[in-house]
Amino acid sequence: MTATIDPLLISASPRRGTARQARPARQVTSQATYRRRRMVVAAIAVFAVASPLFVTGAFATEPSAQLIQTVPRTHVVEAGQTLWSIARLYMPTGNISEFVSELARMNGVDIEVGQIIRIP
């Protein structure tokens, strides 16, 4: 019988103390990757600074006069009410003569039960 030696088994067997194991090569990070990382960090920083400002309304502006809509006040006339009594409801103290004049100008002098009148 003859013995044959397989050369693959010899080279695959670890040799002790004769050679160091080679480390895997480290990948080099490209400049584009560094730029991308810096952009992400900058975006997070801007978001962290701007978020509280938006939440607290620091960038809020006063609404323009065109955007402000006034809701007209109205009153439904009940039995026995006059312009003077309606004026006293909306202006309980002080001189109401100018207020009554404004009510008469806006709604007319004669009012009827169930009529909806505008309040200035």
N, CA, C and O atoms as a GROMACS GRO file, in nm:
protein
  480
    1MET      N    1   0.082  -0.116   0.000
    1MET     CA    2   0.000   0.000   0.000
    1MET      C    3   0.087   0.123   0.000
    1MET      O    4   0.188   0.136   0.069
    2THR      N    5   0.041   0.206  -0.079
    2THR     CA    6   0.116   0.331  -0.082
    2THR      C    7   0.027   0.441  -0.025
    2THR      O    8  -0.095   0.439  -0.041
    3ALA      N    9   0.086   0.531   0.039
    3ALA     CA   10   0.012   0.643   0.100
    3ALA      C   11   0.032   0.767   0.016
    3ALA      O   12   0.143   0.801  -0.024
    4THR      N   13  -0.076   0.833  -0.008
    4THR     CA   14  -0.065   0.960  -0.080
    4THR      C   15  -0.105   1.072   0.016
    4THR      O   16  -0.193   1.055   0.101
    5ILE      N   17  -0.043   1.183   0.002
    5ILE     CA   18  -0.070   1.298   0.087
    5ILE      C   19  -0.140   1.404   0.001
    5ILE      O   20  -0.092   1.443  -0.105
    6ASP      N   21  -0.254   1.446   0.051
    6ASP     CA   22  -0.330   1.548  -0.022
    6ASP      C   23  -0.271   1.686   0.012
    6ASP      O   24  -0.266   1.723   0.129
    7PRO      N   25  -0.226   1.761  -0.090
    7PRO     CA   26  -0.165   1.891  -0.062
    7PRO      C   27  -0.265   1.993  -0.006
    7PRO      O   28  -0.224   2.085   0.064
    8LEU      N   29  -0.393   1.978  -0.034
    8LEU     CA   30  -0.492   2.072   0.020
    8LEU      C   31  -0.507   2.057   0.170
    8LEU      O   32  -0.530   2.155   0.241
    9LEU      N   33  -0.494   1.937   0.219
    9LEU     CA   34  -0.504   1.916   0.363
    9LEU      C   35  -0.386   1.974   0.436
    9LEU      O   36  -0.399   2.021   0.549
   10ILE      N   37  -0.273   1.972   0.375
   10ILE     CA   38  -0.154   2.026   0.439
   10ILE      C   39  -0.160   2.177   0.446
   10ILE      O   40  -0.128   2.235   0.550
   11SER      N   41  -0.202   2.244   0.339
   11SER     CA   42  -0.206   2.390   0.339
   11SER      C   43  -0.323   2.442   0.421
   11SER      O   44  -0.318   2.555   0.469
   12ALA      N   45  -0.428   2.363   0.439
   12ALA     CA   46  -0.544   2.408   0.515
   12ALA      C   47  -0.524   2.390   0.664
   12ALA      O   48  -0.593   2.454   0.743
   13SER      N   49  -0.432   2.306   0.702
   13SER     CA   50  -0.413   2.284   0.844
   13SER      C   51  -0.342   2.404   0.905
   13SER      O   52  -0.248   2.458   0.846
   14PRO      N   53  -0.386   2.446   1.022
   14PRO     CA   54  -0.324   2.564   1.083
   14PRO      C   55  -0.184   2.531   1.130
   14PRO      O   56  -0.158   2.425   1.186
   15ARG      N   57  -0.097   2.624   1.105
   15ARG     CA   58   0.041   2.610   1.152
   15ARG      C   59   0.057   2.696   1.275
   15ARG      O   60   0.026   2.815   1.274
   16ARG      N   61   0.104   2.638   1.373
   16ARG     CA   62   0.116   2.711   1.498
   16ARG      C   63   0.247   2.785   1.502
   16ARG      O   64   0.355   2.730   1.482
   17GLY      N   65   0.233   2.918   1.532
   17GLY     CA   66   0.352   2.998   1.553
   17GLY      C   67   0.427   3.036   1.428
   17GLY      O   68   0.522   3.114   1.438
   18THR      N   69   0.391   2.989   1.313
   18THR     CA   70   0.467   3.021   1.194
   18THR      C   71   0.414   3.144   1.122
   18THR      O   72   0.492   3.220   1.064
   19ALA      N   73   0.283   3.166   1.124
   19ALA     CA   74   0.229   3.281   1.052
   19ALA      C   75   0.113   3.340   1.131
   19ALA      O   76   0.036   3.269   1.197
   20ARG      N   77   0.102   3.470   1.124
   20ARG     CA   78  -0.012   3.537   1.188
   20ARG      C   79  -0.132   3.529   1.096
   20ARG      O   80  -0.120   3.523   0.973
   21GLN      N   81  -0.248   3.529   1.158
   21GLN     CA   82  -0.368   3.532   1.076
   21GLN      C   83  -0.387   3.674   1.025
   21GLN      O   84  -0.373   3.772   1.099
   22ALA      N   85  -0.418   3.684   0.899
   22ALA     CA   86  -0.436   3.815   0.838
   22ALA      C   87  -0.572   3.872   0.878
   22ALA      O   88  -0.672   3.802   0.879
   23ARG      N   89  -0.573   4.002   0.912
   23ARG     CA   90  -0.699   4.070   0.944
   23ARG      C   91  -0.768   4.108   0.815
   23ARG      O   92  -0.704   4.135   0.714
   24PRO      N   93  -0.901   4.111   0.819
   24PRO     CA   94  -0.970   4.155   0.698
   24PRO      C   95  -0.942   4.304   0.674
   24PRO      O   96  -0.929   4.382   0.768
   25ALA      N   97  -0.932   4.339   0.548
   25ALA     CA   98  -0.902   4.478   0.512
   25ALA      C   99  -1.017   4.568   0.556
   25ALA      O  100  -1.134   4.534   0.539
   26ARG      N  101  -0.982   4.682   0.612
   26ARG     CA  102  -1.082   4.778   0.658
   26ARG      C  103  -1.128   4.863   0.542
   26ARG      O  104  -1.047   4.909   0.462
   27GLN      N  105  -1.262   4.883   0.533
   27GLN     CA  106  -1.313   4.963   0.423
   27GLN      C  107  -1.285   5.109   0.448
   27GLN      O  108  -1.294   5.156   0.562
   28VAL      N  109  -1.252   5.179   0.344
   28VAL     CA  110  -1.226   5.323   0.353
   28VAL      C  111  -1.357   5.396   0.326
   28VAL      O  112  -1.424   5.371   0.226
   29THR      N  113  -1.394   5.487   0.418
   29THR     CA  114  -1.518   5.563   0.403
   29THR      C  115  -1.493   5.678   0.308
   29THR      O  116  -1.394   5.750   0.319
   30SER      N  117  -1.584   5.692   0.213
   30SER     CA  118  -1.565   5.795   0.111
   30SER      C  119  -1.603   5.933   0.164
   30SER      O  120  -1.672   5.945   0.266
   31GLN      N  121  -1.559   6.036   0.094
   31GLN     CA  122  -1.591   6.174   0.132
   31GLN      C  123  -1.741   6.201   0.118
   31GLN      O  124  -1.797   6.279   0.194
   32ALA      N  125  -1.804   6.137   0.022
   32ALA     CA  126  -1.948   6.155   0.004
   32ALA      C  127  -2.024   6.104   0.127
   32ALA      O  128  -2.123   6.164   0.167
   33THR      N  129  -1.978   5.996   0.185
   33THR     CA  130  -2.042   5.943   0.305
   33THR      C  131  -2.027   6.040   0.421
   33THR      O  132  -2.122   6.063   0.496
   34TYR      N  133  -1.907   6.097   0.438
   34TYR     CA  134  -1.887   6.196   0.543
   34TYR      C  135  -1.977   6.318   0.522
   34TYR      O  136  -2.035   6.369   0.618
   35ARG      N  137  -1.989   6.364   0.398
   35ARG     CA  138  -2.075   6.478   0.368
   35ARG      C  139  -2.220   6.447   0.402
   35ARG      O  140  -2.290   6.530   0.460
   36ARG      N  141  -2.264   6.327   0.364
   36ARG     CA  142  -2.401   6.286   0.393
   36ARG      C  143  -2.427   6.281   0.543
   36ARG      O  144  -2.532   6.326   0.590
   37ARG      N  145  -2.332   6.228   0.618
   37ARG     CA  146  -2.346   6.221   0.763
   37ARG      C  147  -2.354   6.361   0.824
   37ARG      O  148  -2.436   6.385   0.913
   38ARG      N  149  -2.270   6.453   0.777
   38ARG     CA  150  -2.273   6.591   0.827
   38ARG      C  151  -2.406   6.657   0.797
   38ARG      O  152  -2.458   6.732   0.880
   39MET      N  153  -2.463   6.631   0.678
   39MET     CA  154  -2.592   6.690   0.642
   39MET      C  155  -2.703   6.637   0.733
   39MET      O  156  -2.791   6.713   0.773
   40VAL      N  157  -2.699   6.509   0.764
   40VAL     CA  158  -2.801   6.451   0.852
   40VAL      C  159  -2.790   6.511   0.992
   40VAL      O  160  -2.891   6.545   1.053
   41VAL      N  161  -2.668   6.523   1.042
   41VAL     CA  162  -2.649   6.581   1.176
   41VAL      C  163  -2.694   6.727   1.176
   41VAL      O  164  -2.756   6.771   1.273
   42ALA      N  165  -2.663   6.802   1.071
   42ALA     CA  166  -2.705   6.942   1.063
   42ALA      C  167  -2.857   6.953   1.056
   42ALA      O  168  -2.916   7.040   1.121
   43ALA      N  169  -2.922   6.865   0.980
   43ALA     CA  170  -3.068   6.869   0.970
   43ALA      C  171  -3.132   6.837   1.105
   43ALA      O  172  -3.232   6.900   1.142
   44ILE      N  173  -3.078   6.743   1.177
   44ILE     CA  174  -3.132   6.709   1.310
   44ILE      C  175  -3.114   6.826   1.405
   44ILE      O  176  -3.204   6.856   1.484
   45ALA      N  177  -2.999   6.893   1.398
   45ALA     CA  178  -2.976   7.008   1.484
   45ALA      C  179  -3.072   7.122   1.453
   45ALA      O  180  -3.126   7.185   1.544
   46VAL      N  181  -3.094   7.150   1.325
   46VAL     CA  182  -3.189   7.255   1.286
   46VAL      C  183  -3.328   7.219   1.333
   46VAL      O  184  -3.400   7.306   1.384
   47PHE      N  185  -3.368   7.096   1.316
   47PHE     CA  186  -3.501   7.052   1.360
   47PHE      C  187  -3.516   7.066   1.511
   47PHE      O  188  -3.620   7.109   1.560
   48ALA      N  189  -3.410   7.030   1.586
   48ALA     CA  190  -3.416   7.038   1.732
   48ALA      C  191  -3.429   7.182   1.779
   48ALA      O  192  -3.494   7.208   1.880
   49VAL      N  193  -3.368   7.276   1.708
   49VAL     CA  194  -3.377   7.417   1.746
   49VAL      C  195  -3.509   7.477   1.700
   49VAL      O  196  -3.569   7.557   1.774
   50ALA      N  197  -3.557   7.442   1.582
   50ALA     CA  198  -3.675   7.506   1.525
   50ALA      C  199  -3.806   7.450   1.582
   50ALA      O  200  -3.905   7.522   1.588
   51SER      N  201  -3.808   7.326   1.624
   51SER     CA  202  -3.932   7.265   1.673
   51SER      C  203  -3.994   7.341   1.790
   51SER      O  204  -4.114   7.371   1.785
   52PRO      N  205  -3.919   7.374   1.894
   52PRO     CA  206  -3.981   7.449   2.004
   52PRO      C  207  -4.032   7.587   1.960
   52PRO      O  208  -4.131   7.637   2.013
   53LEU      N  209  -3.964   7.647   1.864
   53LEU     CA  210  -4.008   7.778   1.817
   53LEU      C  211  -4.142   7.769   1.747
   53LEU      O  212  -4.228   7.855   1.764
   54PHE      N  213  -4.162   7.664   1.667
   54PHE     CA  214  -4.289   7.647   1.599
   54PHE      C  215  -4.400   7.610   1.697
   54PHE      O  216  -4.513   7.657   1.685
   55VAL      N  217  -4.366   7.526   1.793
   55VAL     CA  218  -4.467   7.481   1.890
   55VAL      C  219  -4.514   7.597   1.976
   55VAL      O  220  -4.633   7.609   2.004
   56THR      N  221  -4.422   7.684   2.019
   56THR     CA  222  -4.460   7.796   2.106
   56THR      C  223  -4.518   7.912   2.029
   56THR      O  224  -4.567   8.007   2.089
   57GLY      N  225  -4.513   7.907   1.896
   57GLY     CA  226  -4.570   8.015   1.817
   57GLY      C  227  -4.478   8.134   1.804
   57GLY      O  228  -4.525   8.246   1.782
   58ALA      N  229  -4.349   8.114   1.817
   58ALA     CA  230  -4.255   8.225   1.807
   58ALA      C  231  -4.255   8.285   1.667
   58ALA      O  232  -4.222   8.402   1.650
   59PHE      N  233  -4.292   8.206   1.568
   59PHE     CA  234  -4.296   8.258   1.431
   59PHE      C  235  -4.435   8.304   1.392
   59PHE      O  236  -4.457   8.345   1.277
   60ALA      N  237  -4.529   8.299   1.484
   60ALA     CA  238  -4.666   8.339   1.452
   60ALA      C  239  -4.673   8.489   1.430
   60ALA      O  240  -4.604   8.566   1.496
   61THR      N  241  -4.755   8.529   1.338
   61THR     CA  242  -4.773   8.670   1.308
   61THR      C  243  -4.916   8.710   1.340
   61THR      O  244  -5.005   8.625   1.353
   62GLU      N  245  -4.936   8.836   1.353
   62GLU     CA  246  -5.070   8.885   1.376
   62GLU      C  247  -5.151   8.867   1.249
   62GLU      O  248  -5.100   8.893   1.140
   63PRO      N  249  -5.274   8.824   1.259
   63PRO     CA  250  -5.355   8.808   1.138
   63PRO      C  251  -5.384   8.944   1.075
   63PRO      O  252  -5.405   9.043   1.145
   64SER      N  253  -5.385   8.946   0.945
   64SER     CA  254  -5.410   9.071   0.876
   64SER      C  255  -5.558   9.109   0.891
   64SER      O  256  -5.641   9.025   0.924
   65ALA      N  257  -5.587   9.234   0.867
   65ALA     CA  258  -5.723   9.284   0.884
   65ALA      C  259  -5.819   9.216   0.786
   65ALA      O  260  -5.938   9.204   0.815
   66GLN      N  261  -5.768   9.171   0.672
   66GLN     CA  262  -5.854   9.106   0.575
   66GLN      C  263  -5.896   8.966   0.623
   66GLN      O  264  -6.004   8.919   0.587
   67LEU      N  265  -5.812   8.902   0.702
   67LEU     CA  266  -5.843   8.767   0.747
   67LEU      C  267  -5.939   8.766   0.866
   67LEU      O  268  -6.007   8.666   0.890
   68ILE      N  269  -5.943   8.875   0.939
   68ILE     CA  270  -6.030   8.880   1.056
   68ILE      C  271  -6.173   8.904   1.010
   68ILE      O  272  -6.202   9.004   0.944
   69GLN      N  273  -6.261   8.814   1.046
   69GLN     CA  274  -6.401   8.829   1.013
   69GLN      C  275  -6.478   8.846   1.143
   69GLN      O  276  -6.464   8.766   1.236
   70THR      N  277  -6.556   8.948   1.147
   70THR     CA  278  -6.637   8.969   1.266
   70THR      C  279  -6.770   8.900   1.246
   70THR      O  280  -6.835   8.914   1.143
   71VAL      N  281  -6.809   8.826   1.346
   71VAL     CA  282  -6.937   8.757   1.342
   71VAL      C  283  -7.043   8.854   1.393
   71VAL      O  284  -7.035   8.902   1.506
   72PRO      N  285  -7.141   8.885   1.310
   72PRO     CA  286  -7.241   8.981   1.356
   72PRO      C  287  -7.324   8.923   1.470
   72PRO      O  288  -7.368   8.808   1.465
   73ARG      N  289  -7.345   9.006   1.571
   73ARG     CA  290  -7.431   8.964   1.681
   73ARG      C  291  -7.576   8.992   1.642
   73ARG      O  292  -7.606   9.093   1.578
   74THR      N  293  -7.662   8.903   1.680
   74THR     CA  294  -7.805   8.921   1.650
   74THR      C  295  -7.887   8.896   1.776
   74THR      O  296  -7.840   8.837   1.873
   75HIS      N  297  -8.010   8.942   1.771
   75HIS     CA  298  -8.103   8.923   1.882
   75HIS      C  299  -8.241   8.899   1.824
   75HIS      O  300  -8.282   8.969   1.730
   76VAL      N  301  -8.312   8.803   1.877
   76VAL     CA  302  -8.449   8.776   1.834
   76VAL      C  303  -8.542   8.851   1.929
   76VAL      O  304  -8.537   8.832   2.051
   77VAL      N  305  -8.626   8.936   1.873
   77VAL     CA  306  -8.716   9.019   1.953
   77VAL      C  307  -8.825   8.933   2.014
   77VAL      O  308  -8.891   8.855   1.945
   78GLU      N  309  -8.843   8.948   2.144
   78GLU     CA  310  -8.948   8.876   2.216
   78GLU      C  311  -9.063   8.972   2.246
   78GLU      O  312  -9.050   9.093   2.228
   79ALA      N  313  -9.173   8.917   2.290
   79ALA     CA  314  -9.292   8.999   2.319
   79ALA      C  315  -9.261   9.100   2.429
   79ALA      O  316  -9.204   9.064   2.532
   80GLY      N  317  -9.298   9.226   2.406
   80GLY     CA  318  -9.282   9.331   2.506
   80GLY      C  319  -9.146   9.401   2.500
   80GLY      O  320  -9.124   9.493   2.579
   81GLN      N  321  -9.056   9.362   2.413
   81GLN     CA  322  -8.925   9.426   2.408
   81GLN      C  323  -8.930   9.549   2.317
   81GLN      O  324  -9.003   9.553   2.218
   82THR      N  325  -8.851   9.647   2.355
   82THR     CA  326  -8.834   9.768   2.274
   82THR      C  327  -8.686   9.782   2.243
   82THR      O  328  -8.603   9.707   2.295
   83LEU      N  329  -8.653   9.880   2.157
   83LEU     CA  330  -8.511   9.904   2.128
   83LEU      C  331  -8.437   9.944   2.256
   83LEU      O  332  -8.320   9.908   2.274
   84TRP      N  333  -8.505  10.018   2.345
   84TRP     CA  334  -8.442  10.060   2.470
   84TRP      C  335  -8.414   9.940   2.560
   84TRP      O  336  -8.307   9.933   2.621
   85SER      N  337  -8.508   9.848   2.570
   85SER     CA  338  -8.486   9.732   2.658
   85SER      C  339  -8.379   9.638   2.601
   85SER      O  340  -8.301   9.578   2.675
   86ILE      N  341  -8.375   9.627   2.469
   86ILE     CA  342  -8.271   9.545   2.404
   86ILE      C  343  -8.134   9.609   2.424
   86ILE      O  344  -8.035   9.541   2.451
   87ALA      N  345  -8.129   9.742   2.410
   87ALA     CA  346  -8.003   9.813   2.430
   87ALA      C  347  -7.954   9.796   2.574
   87ALA      O  348  -7.834   9.781   2.597
   88ARG      N  349  -8.047   9.797   2.670
   88ARG     CA  350  -8.010   9.780   2.810
   88ARG      C  351  -7.957   9.638   2.836
   88ARG      O  352  -7.874   9.620   2.925
   89LEU      N  353  -8.005   9.537   2.760
   89LEU     CA  354  -7.952   9.401   2.773
   89LEU      C  355  -7.805   9.393   2.736
   89LEU      O  356  -7.727   9.324   2.802
   90TYR      N  357  -7.767   9.464   2.631
   90TYR     CA  358  -7.630   9.455   2.581
   90TYR      C  359  -7.539   9.561   2.642
   90TYR      O  360  -7.417   9.550   2.633
   91MET      N  361  -7.599   9.664   2.703
   91MET     CA  362  -7.519   9.769   2.766
   91MET      C  363  -7.587   9.803   2.899
   91MET      O  364  -7.660   9.901   2.908
   92PRO      N  365  -7.562   9.721   3.003
   92PRO     CA  366  -7.638   9.734   3.128
   92PRO      C  367  -7.612   9.863   3.204
   92PRO      O  368  -7.697   9.906   3.282
   93THR      N  369  -7.498   9.927   3.186
   93THR     CA  370  -7.469  10.050   3.259
   93THR      C  371  -7.434  10.161   3.161
   93THR      O  372  -7.391  10.135   3.048
   94GLY      N  373  -7.451  10.281   3.205
   94GLY     CA  374  -7.411  10.396   3.125
   94GLY      C  375  -7.523  10.449   3.037
   94GLY      O  376  -7.636  10.401   3.040
   95ASN      N  377  -7.489  10.550   2.958
   95ASN     CA  378  -7.583  10.616   2.868
   95ASN      C  379  -7.600  10.531   2.743
   95ASN      O  380  -7.504  10.504   2.671
   96ILE      N  381  -7.724  10.488   2.717
   96ILE     CA  382  -7.749  10.398   2.604
   96ILE      C  383  -7.814  10.470   2.485
   96ILE      O  384  -7.852  10.404   2.388
   97SER      N  385  -7.828  10.601   2.491
   97SER     CA  386  -7.899  10.672   2.384
   97SER      C  387  -7.829  10.656   2.248
   97SER      O  388  -7.897  10.639   2.147
   98GLU      N  389  -7.697  10.662   2.245
   98GLU     CA  390  -7.625  10.644   2.118
   98GLU      C  391  -7.640  10.500   2.068
   98GLU      O  392  -7.648  10.475   1.948
   99PHE      N  393  -7.641  10.406   2.162
   99PHE     CA  394  -7.657  10.266   2.125
   99PHE      C  395  -7.796  10.241   2.066
   99PHE      O  396  -7.810  10.166   1.970
  100VAL      N  397  -7.898  10.304   2.125
  100VAL     CA  398  -8.035  10.290   2.072
  100VAL      C  399  -8.043  10.351   1.934
  100VAL      O  400  -8.108  10.295   1.845
  101SER      N  401  -7.978  10.466   1.913
  101SER     CA  402  -7.978  10.530   1.781
  101SER      C  403  -7.912  10.439   1.677
  101SER      O  404  -7.960  10.430   1.564
  102GLU      N  405  -7.805  10.374   1.714
  102GLU     CA  406  -7.736  10.281   1.623
  102GLU      C  407  -7.824  10.160   1.592
  102GLU      O  408  -7.828  10.114   1.478
  103LEU      N  409  -7.895  10.109   1.694
  103LEU     CA  410  -7.988   9.997   1.671
  103LEU      C  411  -8.098  10.038   1.574
  103LEU      O  412  -8.133   9.962   1.483
  104ALA      N  413  -8.154  10.158   1.592
  104ALA     CA  414  -8.262  10.206   1.505
  104ALA      C  415  -8.210  10.226   1.363
  104ALA      O  416  -8.281  10.197   1.267
  105ARG      N  417  -8.086  10.277   1.348
  105ARG     CA  418  -8.030  10.299   1.215
  105ARG      C  419  -8.008  10.166   1.143
  105ARG      O  420  -8.032  10.157   1.023
  106MET      N  421  -7.962  10.064   1.214
  106MET     CA  422  -7.931   9.935   1.152
  106MET      C  423  -8.056   9.851   1.124
  106MET      O  424  -8.059   9.778   1.025
  107ASN      N  425  -8.160   9.862   1.211
  107ASN     CA  426  -8.273   9.770   1.202
  107ASN      C  427  -8.408   9.837   1.177
  107ASN      O  428  -8.508   9.768   1.156
  108GLY      N  429  -8.410   9.966   1.180
  108GLY     CA  430  -8.538  10.037   1.166
  108GLY      C  431  -8.598  10.068   1.302
  108GLY      O  432  -8.561  10.006   1.402
  109VAL      N  433  -8.689  10.163   1.304
  109VAL     CA  434  -8.747  10.207   1.430
  109VAL      C  435  -8.852  10.108   1.479
  109VAL      O  436  -8.860  10.081   1.599
  110ASP      N  437  -8.931  10.055   1.390
  110ASP     CA  438  -9.037   9.961   1.428
  110ASP      C  439  -8.983   9.818   1.427
  110ASP      O  440  -8.929   9.771   1.327
  111ILE      N  441  -8.998   9.751   1.540
  111ILE     CA  442  -8.956   9.611   1.550
  111ILE      C  443  -9.077   9.527   1.586
  111ILE      O  444  -9.172   9.575   1.648
  112GLU      N  445  -9.072   9.400   1.545
  112GLU     CA  446  -9.184   9.309   1.569
  112GLU      C  447  -9.134   9.185   1.643
  112GLU      O  448  -9.014   9.154   1.640
  113VAL      N  449  -9.225   9.115   1.707
  113VAL     CA  450  -9.190   8.991   1.778
  113VAL      C  451  -9.139   8.890   1.676
  113VAL      O  452  -9.200   8.870   1.571
  114GLY      N  453  -9.026   8.825   1.709
  114GLY     CA  454  -8.967   8.724   1.621
  114GLY      C  455  -8.869   8.782   1.520
  114GLY      O  456  -8.801   8.708   1.450
  115GLN      N  457  -8.863   8.915   1.512
  115GLN     CA  458  -8.770   8.978   1.418
  115GLN      C  459  -8.626   8.959   1.469
  115GLN      O  460  -8.600   8.968   1.589
  116ILE      N  461  -8.536   8.933   1.377
  116ILE     CA  462  -8.394   8.920   1.412
  116ILE      C  463  -8.330   9.054   1.383
  116ILE      O  464  -8.327   9.100   1.269
  117ILE      N  465  -8.278   9.117   1.489
  117ILE     CA  466  -8.212   9.247   1.469
  117ILE      C  467  -8.062   9.231   1.491
  117ILE      O  468  -8.017   9.147   1.570
  118ARG      N  469  -7.988   9.312   1.420
  118ARG     CA  470  -7.841   9.311   1.433
  118ARG      C  471  -7.800   9.401   1.547
  118ARG      O  472  -7.855   9.510   1.567
  119ILE      N  473  -7.702   9.355   1.622
  119ILE     CA  474  -7.649   9.432   1.735
  119ILE      C  475  -7.511   9.483   1.695
  119ILE      O  476  -7.424   9.404   1.658
  120PRO      N  477  -7.489   9.615   1.703
  120PRO     CA  478  -7.357   9.670   1.668
  120PRO      C  479  -7.250   9.634   1.768
  120PRO      O  480  -7.134   9.673   1.751
   0.00000   0.00000   0.00000
